[in-house]
Amino acid sequence: MRRANSSLLLLLVAACSAAPQPLPMTDRDVHSWSRPDAVHTTHLDLDLELDFAAHMARGTVRHTLERCDADAPLVLDTQDLAIETVTDQDGDPLPFRLGESDPNLGCALLIELATDTKAVVVRYATSPEAAAMQWLAPEQTRGGTLPFLFTQGQAILTRSWIPLQDSPAVRVTWNARIQAPAEMTTVMSAAVREVDGDVTRFRMDKPVPSYLIALACGDLARAEISNRCAVWAERDVLLRAASELADMEKMVAACEELFGPYRWGRYDVLVLPPSFPFGGMENPCLTFATPTILAGDKSLVALIAHELAHSWSGNLVTNATWRDFWLNEGFTVYLERRIMERLYGRDRARMETALGMQDLKAELAALPTKDQVLHVDLAGRNPDDGMTDVPYEKGAAFLRRLEEVYGRDKLDAFLRRWFDDHAFQSVTTGEFVAYLERELIARSKVEVPVDVAEWIQGAGLPADAPIPESELFAAVDAERARWREGIAPAELHTDGWVTQQWLRFLAGLEPVTAAQLAALDDAFGFTRSGNSEILAAWLAIAIANDYRAVDRRLDLFLMTVGRRKFLKPLYEALLQAEDGKARALAIYTRARPRYHAVAQRTLDELLGYGG
């Protein structure tokens, strides 16, 4: 066995302490220290014990390797991990060092490999402050008796609970053995789950990027929807969640009809406690979802359609780097709206598209020009900075423009070929553009083809961006105009309005007085609404117009809901209000421990918290 060259290792540490160095490839992932072109992981075996008292996970991860450069080390991404030992497949120790820490990237773990090293085993422990892991006290859960843990890896947080090559370009199969208190239920984003006392084993036999490895543990129960779909939730939430998400199987079938077979076996949804920072996370086989979608009338289930659609665009075909993020989200928004149209009608899809474009235009007005492009440059930045409405709604608008020019039938056939030809691969924007030119544009004879470069590299929205019209929205606009003319709120024709119509109504209210808001609140009960989308929109308007009757409801909402989509605009509204900075900080200081690290990072920066 060849021993490590310590001088070489020190040189490598120095190189990785400064910044990731260029790889001999066109689209290197600047958000990972790893060097997968030299040595990359093909399979992970994870063995962890969850310590809820210490808020830590301890154990090992075994990397099965493919080595393209026999002299290169294995370079892994880590963040705030205590690395205890590193050994090879035979248990022999391997020299390792940690590079200096970068605020966005964490630090590199460099492991010198012997000639015959085929696998590496890292023994480690996570930090109680691991950014991907949120440990909830019993009082932060619905049941109030047991604690709860969930992980959130996207974009580059998985490195805070597993030392690995944390890049979407690196796909691995994986197994896991998780030990947790016997009275708690452990679930993961895996195709196979087996329980043996306080140990649960998982297997994912399809290669996935690191950000899609996910874990949750708590007082969970399960309700079957179909032979391949189920809902997981805390016991007190389960029946309501299963009723709300009863159309999951129909959604899977609809997307299969449109874009090809569902290739992941099961499609389950886990409804998390309200501190979850996103609407949903598309972890394979087990979508994580916020409880804020449980409106009681299925009006917010587009989120499930969105996360399901990622089973094709994102999980099956993945962005290779985070500047290619629009290949995940733009495609997924387009697929989501097609699912909603198939199940709930064209006007429902058009309303949601119009609302999405409305949000996009508002955000574009505030974004710097460099962040208005689909293929955004994120070098030197946290990839979360690219998670604006641009990759989602502008990306979807680009596909709607392709549909408009080349026809839906041709686009559907093209997308199906795209998913088939690139299944279980990570792709770049350049690869997509080349495929688009060859497989759709060159095959179609149209007088004015789509300007692909303008859509992908240009700032803002191209002039040919399609914005659908909705008859239901036209009716809403007419009722709002009647209210502006003096008609009492109770006399407006609002019977049967769904969430999207109320959001349209609220979006056009300002300018408005506090007295007018009070009259609307009396008639429609916005402050008492259990619909999170409507309530959040209403609270923002109330703050902006000094309608202080919402203060207690606002405080409760910000203390109990951790979804960043709602938190950021509400705190922004507070900052613009009289004495708003003091009010915002007073609430945030109390609420911050309840928020996930993803939300904390956004709000710390917004509020100037902690200096």
C-alpha positions as CSV (number, residue, x, y, z in Angstrom):
1,M,0.0,0.0,0.0
2,R,1.4,3.4,-1.0
3,R,1.4,5.9,1.8
4,A,0.3,9.5,1.4
5,N,2.6,12.2,0.2
6,S,2.3,14.8,3.0
7,S,4.0,17.6,1.0
8,L,1.5,17.1,-1.9
9,L,-1.4,17.2,0.6
10,L,-0.2,20.5,2.1
11,L,-0.1,22.1,-1.3
12,L,-3.6,20.9,-2.0
13,V,-4.8,22.3,1.3
14,A,-3.3,25.7,0.4
15,A,-4.9,25.7,-3.0
16,C,-8.4,24.8,-1.6
17,S,-8.1,27.3,1.2
18,A,-8.0,30.2,-1.3
19,A,-10.7,29.4,-3.8
20,P,-11.8,26.6,-6.0
21,Q,-9.4,26.3,-8.9
22,P,-10.4,25.9,-12.6
23,L,-11.3,22.4,-13.8
24,P,-10.6,21.3,-17.4
25,M,-14.3,21.6,-18.3
26,T,-16.5,24.2,-19.7
27,D,-19.1,24.6,-16.9
28,R,-17.3,24.0,-13.6
29,D,-19.4,24.2,-10.4
30,V,-18.0,27.2,-8.6
31,H,-20.0,26.3,-5.5
32,S,-18.1,23.1,-4.7
33,W,-14.5,22.5,-3.7
34,S,-14.8,18.9,-5.1
35,R,-12.9,17.8,-8.2
36,P,-15.2,15.1,-9.7
37,D,-13.2,15.1,-13.0
38,A,-10.3,13.6,-11.0
39,V,-12.1,11.5,-8.3
40,H,-15.8,11.2,-7.8
41,T,-18.2,9.3,-5.6
42,T,-20.6,6.9,-7.2
43,H,-22.3,5.5,-4.1
44,L,-22.8,6.5,-0.4
45,D,-23.5,4.4,2.6
46,L,-24.6,6.5,5.5
47,D,-24.8,5.3,9.1
48,L,-26.0,7.9,11.6
49,E,-27.4,8.1,15.1
50,L,-29.6,11.1,15.8
51,D,-29.1,12.8,19.2
52,F,-32.1,15.0,19.9
53,A,-30.7,16.2,23.3
54,A,-27.5,17.4,21.8
55,H,-29.0,18.4,18.4
56,M,-26.3,16.4,16.6
57,A,-25.9,13.4,14.3
58,R,-22.9,11.1,14.7
59,G,-21.7,8.3,12.5
60,T,-20.0,7.5,9.3
61,V,-20.4,7.9,5.5
62,R,-18.7,5.5,3.1
63,H,-17.8,6.8,-0.4
64,T,-17.4,4.3,-3.2
65,L,-15.1,5.9,-5.7
66,E,-14.3,6.2,-9.4
67,R,-10.8,7.4,-9.9
68,C,-9.9,9.1,-13.2
69,D,-6.6,10.5,-12.0
70,A,-4.6,7.9,-9.9
71,D,-2.6,10.6,-8.2
72,A,-5.4,13.0,-7.3
73,P,-6.9,13.2,-3.7
74,L,-10.6,12.9,-2.9
75,V,-11.9,16.4,-2.2
76,L,-15.2,16.7,-0.3
77,D,-17.3,19.6,0.8
78,T,-18.0,20.2,4.5
79,Q,-19.5,22.9,6.7
80,D,-19.1,22.9,10.5
81,L,-18.5,19.2,10.7
82,A,-16.2,17.5,13.2
83,I,-14.2,15.1,11.2
84,E,-12.9,12.3,13.5
85,T,-11.2,9.7,11.3
86,V,-10.8,8.8,7.7
87,T,-10.1,5.2,6.6
88,D,-10.1,3.2,3.4
89,Q,-12.2,0.1,2.6
90,D,-10.0,-2.1,4.8
91,G,-10.1,0.2,7.8
92,D,-6.6,1.6,7.2
93,P,-6.2,5.3,8.1
94,L,-5.8,7.8,5.4
95,P,-4.2,11.3,5.9
96,F,-6.7,14.2,5.6
97,R,-6.8,17.9,6.2
98,L,-9.4,20.6,6.2
99,G,-8.9,23.8,4.2
100,E,-9.8,27.2,5.4
101,S,-13.5,28.0,5.7
102,D,-15.3,30.2,3.2
103,P,-18.5,31.9,4.3
104,N,-20.5,30.4,1.4
105,L,-18.7,27.2,0.6
106,G,-17.6,25.9,4.0
107,C,-14.3,24.1,3.8
108,A,-12.7,21.4,1.7
109,L,-11.9,18.0,3.2
110,L,-8.8,16.7,1.3
111,I,-8.1,13.0,1.6
112,E,-4.9,11.5,0.2
113,L,-5.6,8.2,-1.5
114,A,-3.4,5.1,-1.7
115,T,-2.9,3.3,-5.0
116,D,-5.5,0.6,-4.1
117,T,-8.0,2.9,-2.4
118,K,-11.5,2.0,-3.7
119,A,-13.6,3.5,-0.9
120,V,-13.3,6.0,1.9
121,V,-15.0,6.0,5.2
122,V,-15.4,9.3,7.1
123,R,-16.4,9.2,10.8
124,Y,-17.8,12.6,11.8
125,A,-20.4,14.5,13.9
126,T,-22.6,17.4,12.9
127,S,-22.7,20.7,14.7
128,P,-25.8,21.7,16.7
129,E,-25.9,24.7,14.3
130,A,-25.7,22.7,11.1
131,A,-27.4,24.9,8.5
132,A,-29.3,22.0,6.8
133,M,-30.7,20.5,10.0
134,Q,-33.5,22.1,12.0
135,W,-34.1,20.5,15.4
136,L,-37.5,21.5,16.7
137,A,-38.5,21.3,20.4
138,P,-41.8,19.5,21.1
139,E,-43.6,22.9,21.6
140,Q,-42.7,23.8,18.0
141,T,-44.6,20.8,16.7
142,R,-48.3,20.2,16.3
143,G,-48.5,17.4,18.7
144,G,-46.3,19.1,21.4
145,T,-45.0,15.8,22.9
146,L,-42.0,14.8,20.8
147,P,-39.2,16.8,19.1
148,F,-38.8,16.9,15.4
149,L,-35.9,17.1,12.9
150,F,-35.8,17.8,9.2
151,T,-33.1,18.6,6.7
152,Q,-33.1,21.0,3.8
153,G,-30.1,20.6,1.5
154,Q,-30.8,22.9,-1.5
155,A,-28.7,24.5,-2.6
156,I,-25.4,23.8,-0.9
157,L,-26.4,22.8,2.7
158,T,-26.1,19.0,2.5
159,R,-22.4,19.5,3.2
160,S,-23.4,20.6,6.7
161,W,-24.7,17.1,7.6
162,I,-22.8,14.8,5.3
163,P,-19.2,15.3,4.0
164,L,-19.6,14.7,0.3
165,Q,-19.2,16.2,-3.2
166,D,-22.0,18.7,-2.8
167,S,-22.5,19.6,-6.4
168,P,-25.5,18.9,-8.6
169,A,-23.1,17.6,-11.2
170,V,-22.2,14.6,-9.0
171,R,-25.0,12.0,-8.9
172,V,-24.8,9.1,-6.5
173,T,-26.9,6.1,-5.4
174,W,-27.1,5.7,-1.6
175,N,-28.1,3.5,1.3
176,A,-28.7,4.8,4.9
177,R,-29.0,3.3,8.3
178,I,-30.5,5.8,10.8
179,Q,-30.9,5.2,14.5
180,A,-33.4,7.4,16.4
181,P,-35.6,7.1,19.5
182,A,-37.9,4.1,19.1
183,E,-41.0,6.2,19.7
184,M,-40.2,8.4,16.7
185,T,-40.6,7.7,12.9
186,T,-37.8,8.3,10.5
187,V,-38.3,8.9,6.8
188,M,-36.0,9.8,3.9
189,S,-36.1,10.6,0.2
190,A,-35.6,6.9,-0.7
191,A,-37.4,4.3,-2.7
192,V,-37.1,1.6,0.0
193,R,-37.7,2.0,3.7
194,E,-37.4,-0.9,6.3
195,V,-37.9,-0.5,10.1
196,D,-36.2,-2.7,12.7
197,G,-36.8,-1.3,16.2
198,D,-35.0,2.0,16.6
199,V,-33.1,1.6,13.3
200,T,-34.6,2.5,9.9
201,R,-32.8,1.5,6.7
202,F,-33.2,3.2,3.3
203,R,-32.1,2.5,-0.2
204,M,-32.0,4.9,-3.2
205,D,-31.0,2.9,-6.3
206,K,-31.2,5.7,-8.8
207,P,-28.4,8.3,-9.0
208,V,-29.3,11.6,-7.5
209,P,-27.5,14.9,-6.7
210,S,-26.5,15.6,-3.1
211,Y,-29.1,18.3,-2.5
212,L,-31.9,15.7,-2.9
213,I,-30.8,13.5,0.0
214,A,-33.2,14.4,2.8
215,L,-34.2,13.2,6.3
216,A,-37.0,13.8,8.7
217,C,-37.8,12.3,12.1
218,G,-40.7,13.0,14.4
219,D,-44.2,11.9,15.6
220,L,-45.3,11.0,12.1
221,A,-48.1,8.9,10.6
222,R,-49.0,7.9,7.1
223,A,-52.2,7.8,5.0
224,E,-52.4,6.0,1.7
225,I,-53.7,7.8,-1.3
226,S,-53.0,5.1,-3.9
227,N,-50.8,2.1,-4.4
228,R,-47.8,4.4,-5.0
229,C,-48.8,7.7,-3.3
230,A,-49.2,8.5,0.4
231,V,-49.2,11.4,2.8
232,W,-47.0,11.6,5.9
233,A,-47.6,14.2,8.6
234,E,-47.8,14.7,12.3
235,R,-50.8,12.8,13.6
236,D,-52.9,15.8,14.4
237,V,-52.5,17.1,10.8
238,L,-52.7,13.8,8.9
239,L,-56.4,13.6,8.1
240,R,-56.6,17.2,6.9
241,A,-53.5,16.8,4.8
242,A,-54.7,13.5,3.2
243,S,-58.0,15.2,2.3
244,E,-56.3,18.2,0.8
245,L,-53.9,16.1,-1.2
246,A,-56.3,13.5,-2.4
247,D,-55.5,14.2,-6.1
248,M,-51.9,13.2,-5.9
249,E,-52.3,10.0,-7.9
250,K,-54.3,12.0,-10.5
251,M,-51.4,14.4,-10.8
252,V,-48.8,11.7,-11.3
253,A,-51.0,10.1,-14.0
254,A,-51.5,13.4,-15.7
255,C,-47.8,14.2,-15.9
256,E,-47.1,10.7,-17.1
257,E,-49.6,11.1,-20.0
258,L,-47.9,14.4,-21.0
259,F,-44.2,13.8,-20.4
260,G,-43.4,10.1,-20.0
261,P,-43.3,7.5,-17.2
262,Y,-42.8,8.3,-13.5
263,R,-39.4,6.6,-12.8
264,W,-39.1,6.9,-9.0
265,G,-41.5,4.2,-7.8
266,R,-43.3,5.9,-5.0
267,Y,-44.5,9.5,-4.8
268,D,-45.2,10.5,-1.2
269,V,-45.6,13.9,0.4
270,L,-44.4,14.8,4.0
271,V,-46.2,17.8,5.5
272,L,-43.7,19.4,7.8
273,P,-44.1,21.7,10.8
274,P,-44.6,25.4,9.8
275,S,-40.9,26.4,10.3
276,F,-40.1,24.8,6.9
277,P,-38.6,27.7,4.9
278,F,-40.0,26.8,1.5
279,G,-43.3,25.9,0.0
280,G,-42.0,22.5,-1.0
281,M,-38.9,20.6,-1.7
282,E,-38.9,18.0,-4.4
283,N,-36.9,15.3,-2.6
284,P,-37.3,12.1,-4.7
285,C,-40.0,9.7,-3.6
286,L,-40.8,12.1,-0.7
287,T,-41.7,15.7,-1.3
288,F,-41.4,17.9,1.7
289,A,-44.2,20.5,1.9
290,T,-45.2,23.4,4.1
291,P,-48.5,23.1,6.0
292,T,-49.4,26.6,4.7
293,I,-50.8,24.8,1.6
294,L,-53.6,23.2,3.6
295,A,-56.3,25.7,2.7
296,G,-59.2,23.4,3.0
297,D,-60.4,23.7,-0.7
298,K,-57.4,22.4,-2.7
299,S,-56.8,25.9,-4.0
300,L,-53.1,25.8,-3.1
301,V,-52.3,22.3,-4.4
302,A,-50.4,23.7,-7.4
303,L,-47.4,23.5,-5.1
304,I,-47.8,19.7,-5.1
305,A,-48.1,19.7,-8.8
306,H,-44.9,21.8,-8.9
307,E,-42.9,19.4,-6.7
308,L,-44.2,16.4,-8.5
309,A,-43.2,17.9,-11.9
310,H,-39.6,18.0,-10.5
311,S,-39.6,14.2,-10.8
312,W,-39.0,15.0,-14.5
313,S,-37.4,18.4,-14.6
314,G,-34.9,18.7,-11.8
315,N,-34.7,15.2,-10.3
316,L,-34.6,13.2,-13.5
317,V,-32.7,15.9,-15.5
318,T,-30.8,18.2,-13.2
319,N,-29.0,21.5,-13.5
320,A,-25.3,20.8,-13.5
321,T,-24.4,24.0,-11.8
322,W,-26.5,26.5,-9.8
323,R,-26.3,29.1,-12.6
324,D,-28.3,26.5,-14.7
325,F,-31.0,26.5,-12.0
326,W,-33.6,27.7,-14.5
327,L,-33.4,24.3,-16.2
328,N,-34.9,22.9,-13.1
329,E,-37.4,25.6,-12.1
330,G,-38.5,27.1,-15.4
331,F,-39.3,23.7,-16.8
332,T,-41.1,22.7,-13.6
333,V,-43.3,25.7,-13.5
334,Y,-44.3,25.0,-17.1
335,L,-45.1,21.4,-16.3
336,E,-46.9,22.4,-13.1
337,R,-49.3,24.6,-15.0
338,R,-49.9,21.9,-17.6
339,I,-50.9,19.5,-14.8
340,M,-53.2,22.1,-13.3
341,E,-54.8,22.7,-16.6
342,R,-55.3,19.0,-17.2
343,L,-57.0,18.5,-13.8
344,Y,-58.6,21.8,-12.9
345,G,-59.2,23.5,-16.2
346,R,-57.5,26.1,-18.5
347,D,-58.7,29.1,-16.6
348,R,-57.2,27.9,-13.3
349,A,-53.9,27.5,-15.0
350,R,-54.2,30.9,-16.7
351,M,-54.9,32.6,-13.4
352,E,-51.9,31.0,-11.7
353,T,-49.7,32.0,-14.7
354,A,-51.0,35.5,-14.6
355,L,-50.2,35.8,-10.9
356,G,-46.8,34.4,-11.4
357,M,-46.0,36.9,-14.2
358,Q,-47.4,39.7,-11.9
359,D,-44.9,38.6,-9.2
360,L,-42.1,38.4,-11.8
361,K,-42.6,41.9,-13.1
362,A,-42.6,43.3,-9.5
363,E,-39.4,41.5,-8.7
364,L,-37.7,42.5,-12.0
365,A,-38.3,46.2,-11.1
366,A,-36.2,45.7,-8.0
367,L,-33.5,43.3,-9.2
368,P,-30.1,44.5,-10.6
369,T,-29.8,43.9,-14.4
370,K,-27.2,41.1,-13.9
371,D,-29.8,39.1,-11.9
372,Q,-32.5,39.4,-14.5
373,V,-31.0,36.8,-16.9
374,L,-31.8,33.1,-16.9
375,H,-28.2,32.0,-17.1
376,V,-27.2,34.1,-14.1
377,D,-23.6,34.5,-13.0
378,L,-23.4,33.5,-9.3
379,A,-19.6,33.2,-9.0
380,G,-18.5,34.4,-5.5
381,R,-22.0,34.5,-4.3
382,N,-24.3,32.2,-2.3
383,P,-26.4,30.2,-4.9
384,D,-29.5,31.1,-2.9
385,D,-29.1,34.6,-4.4
386,G,-30.2,33.2,-7.7
387,M,-33.5,31.8,-6.3
388,T,-35.7,34.7,-7.5
389,D,-38.8,34.6,-9.6
390,V,-36.6,34.8,-12.7
391,P,-35.6,31.1,-13.1
392,Y,-39.1,30.1,-12.2
393,E,-41.5,32.5,-14.0
394,K,-39.2,33.8,-16.8
395,G,-38.0,30.3,-17.5
396,A,-41.6,29.1,-17.8
397,A,-42.5,32.0,-20.0
398,F,-39.7,31.0,-22.3
399,L,-41.2,27.6,-22.7
400,R,-44.7,29.1,-23.2
401,R,-43.1,31.2,-26.0
402,L,-41.7,28.1,-27.6
403,E,-45.1,26.5,-27.4
404,E,-46.7,29.6,-29.0
405,V,-44.2,29.6,-31.9
406,Y,-43.7,25.9,-32.5
407,G,-47.0,24.5,-31.3
408,R,-47.9,22.5,-28.2
409,D,-47.7,19.1,-29.8
410,K,-44.2,19.7,-31.1
411,L,-43.0,21.1,-27.8
412,D,-44.5,18.2,-25.8
413,A,-42.7,15.7,-28.1
414,F,-39.5,17.7,-27.7
415,L,-39.7,17.8,-23.9
416,R,-40.4,14.1,-23.7
417,R,-37.3,13.4,-25.8
418,W,-35.3,15.8,-23.6
419,F,-36.3,13.9,-20.5
420,D,-35.7,10.5,-22.1
421,D,-32.4,11.3,-23.6
422,H,-31.0,13.0,-20.5
423,A,-32.6,10.8,-17.8
424,F,-30.5,10.7,-14.5
425,Q,-28.0,13.2,-15.9
426,S,-26.9,16.7,-14.9
427,V,-26.9,19.2,-17.8
428,T,-25.8,22.7,-18.5
429,T,-27.6,25.6,-20.3
430,G,-25.2,25.1,-23.2
431,E,-26.2,21.5,-23.6
432,F,-29.9,22.4,-23.5
433,V,-29.5,25.2,-26.1
434,A,-27.6,22.8,-28.5
435,Y,-30.3,20.2,-28.0
436,L,-33.1,22.8,-28.6
437,E,-31.5,24.0,-31.8
438,R,-31.1,20.5,-33.1
439,E,-34.3,18.8,-32.0
440,L,-36.9,21.5,-32.2
441,I,-35.8,24.7,-34.0
442,A,-34.0,23.0,-36.9
443,R,-36.9,20.6,-37.4
444,S,-39.5,23.4,-37.5
445,K,-40.0,25.8,-40.3
446,V,-41.4,29.0,-38.8
447,E,-41.2,32.5,-40.2
448,V,-39.9,34.2,-37.0
449,P,-38.1,31.7,-34.7
450,V,-37.7,32.4,-31.0
451,D,-34.7,34.5,-30.1
452,V,-33.1,32.0,-27.7
453,A,-30.1,34.2,-26.9
454,E,-32.3,37.1,-25.8
455,W,-34.4,34.9,-23.6
456,I,-31.5,33.2,-21.9
457,Q,-28.8,35.9,-21.8
458,G,-30.9,39.1,-21.9
459,A,-32.1,41.1,-18.9
460,G,-35.8,41.6,-18.2
461,L,-38.7,40.2,-20.1
462,P,-38.5,40.0,-23.9
463,A,-41.3,41.9,-25.7
464,D,-42.8,38.6,-27.0
465,A,-43.3,37.1,-23.5
466,P,-46.8,35.5,-23.5
467,I,-49.1,36.7,-20.7
468,P,-52.4,34.8,-20.7
469,E,-55.8,36.4,-20.2
470,S,-58.3,35.1,-17.7
471,E,-62.1,35.6,-17.9
472,L,-62.3,35.0,-14.1
473,F,-59.7,37.7,-13.5
474,A,-61.6,40.0,-15.7
475,A,-64.7,39.5,-13.5
476,V,-62.5,40.2,-10.4
477,D,-61.2,43.4,-11.9
478,A,-64.8,44.5,-12.6
479,E,-65.8,43.9,-9.0
480,R,-62.8,45.8,-7.7
481,A,-63.8,48.7,-10.0
482,R,-67.3,48.7,-8.6
483,W,-65.8,48.9,-5.1
484,R,-63.7,51.8,-6.2
485,E,-66.9,53.5,-7.4
486,G,-68.3,53.3,-3.9
487,I,-70.2,50.0,-3.8
488,A,-70.1,48.5,-0.3
489,P,-67.9,45.4,0.0
490,A,-70.8,43.2,1.1
491,E,-72.6,44.0,-2.1
492,L,-69.7,42.8,-4.4
493,H,-70.3,39.6,-6.4
494,T,-67.6,37.4,-4.8
495,D,-69.5,34.2,-4.2
496,G,-67.5,31.2,-5.3
497,W,-64.2,33.0,-5.6
498,V,-61.1,30.8,-5.2
499,T,-57.8,31.8,-3.7
500,Q,-56.3,33.1,-7.0
501,Q,-59.3,35.5,-7.5
502,W,-58.9,36.9,-4.0
503,L,-55.2,37.4,-4.6
504,R,-56.0,39.3,-7.8
505,F,-58.5,41.4,-5.9
506,L,-56.0,42.3,-3.2
507,A,-53.1,43.0,-5.6
508,G,-55.1,45.9,-7.1
509,L,-56.3,47.6,-3.9
510,E,-53.6,50.2,-3.3
511,P,-53.8,53.1,-2.7
512,V,-56.3,52.5,0.1
513,T,-57.2,54.0,3.5
514,A,-57.3,52.3,6.8
515,A,-61.0,52.9,6.9
516,Q,-61.5,51.2,3.6
517,L,-59.5,48.2,4.8
518,A,-61.6,48.0,7.9
519,A,-64.7,47.8,5.8
520,L,-63.2,45.1,3.6
521,D,-62.1,43.2,6.7
522,D,-65.6,43.3,8.2
523,A,-67.1,42.0,5.0
524,F,-64.6,39.3,4.1
525,G,-62.7,38.5,7.3
526,F,-59.2,38.7,5.8
527,T,-57.5,39.1,9.1
528,R,-59.1,35.9,10.4
529,S,-58.4,34.0,7.2
530,G,-56.9,30.5,7.5
531,N,-55.6,30.7,3.9
532,S,-51.9,31.6,4.2
533,E,-51.6,33.1,0.7
534,I,-54.6,35.4,1.2
535,L,-53.6,36.3,4.8
536,A,-50.0,37.1,3.9
537,A,-51.1,39.3,1.0
538,W,-53.6,41.1,3.3
539,L,-51.1,41.6,6.1
540,A,-48.6,43.3,3.7
541,I,-51.3,45.7,2.5
542,A,-52.4,46.4,6.1
543,I,-48.9,47.2,7.2
544,A,-48.3,49.5,4.2
545,N,-51.5,51.4,5.0
546,D,-51.3,51.6,8.8
547,Y,-54.3,49.3,9.5
548,R,-53.2,48.4,13.0
549,A,-56.1,46.0,13.6
550,V,-53.9,43.3,12.1
551,D,-51.0,43.7,14.6
552,R,-51.8,40.7,16.8
553,R,-52.5,38.5,13.8
554,L,-49.2,39.7,12.1
555,D,-47.2,38.9,15.3
556,L,-48.7,35.4,15.5
557,F,-48.1,34.7,11.8
558,L,-44.5,35.8,11.9
559,M,-43.9,33.8,15.1
560,T,-45.4,30.5,13.7
561,V,-44.8,30.5,10.0
562,G,-41.2,30.0,8.6
563,R,-41.9,30.1,4.9
564,R,-39.5,32.6,3.4
565,K,-42.0,33.5,0.6
566,F,-44.2,35.1,3.2
567,L,-41.6,36.3,5.7
568,K,-39.5,38.5,3.4
569,P,-42.3,40.7,2.0
570,L,-43.9,41.1,5.4
571,Y,-40.6,42.2,7.0
572,E,-40.0,44.5,4.0
573,A,-43.4,46.1,4.5
574,L,-42.6,46.6,8.2
575,L,-39.3,48.4,7.3
576,Q,-41.3,50.9,5.2
577,A,-43.8,51.6,8.0
578,E,-43.6,54.3,10.7
579,D,-41.5,52.9,13.5
580,G,-41.3,49.8,11.3
581,K,-37.6,48.9,11.9
582,A,-38.1,48.7,15.7
583,R,-41.3,46.7,15.2
584,A,-39.7,44.3,12.8
585,L,-36.6,43.7,15.0
586,A,-38.8,43.2,18.1
587,I,-40.7,40.5,16.3
588,Y,-37.7,39.0,14.6
589,T,-35.6,38.7,17.7
590,R,-38.3,36.5,19.2
591,A,-39.1,34.6,16.0
592,R,-35.6,34.0,14.6
593,P,-34.9,30.8,16.6
594,R,-38.0,29.3,15.1
595,Y,-36.8,30.0,11.5
596,H,-34.7,27.7,9.4
597,A,-31.1,28.8,8.5
598,V,-32.2,29.6,4.9
599,A,-34.8,32.1,6.2
600,Q,-32.5,33.5,8.8
601,R,-29.8,34.3,6.2
602,T,-32.3,36.2,4.1
603,L,-33.8,38.1,7.0
604,D,-30.5,38.8,8.8
605,E,-29.3,40.6,5.7
606,L,-32.6,42.4,5.2
607,L,-32.9,43.7,8.8
608,G,-29.2,44.2,9.5
609,Y,-29.5,41.7,12.3
610,G,-26.4,41.0,14.3
611,G,-24.4,43.9,12.9
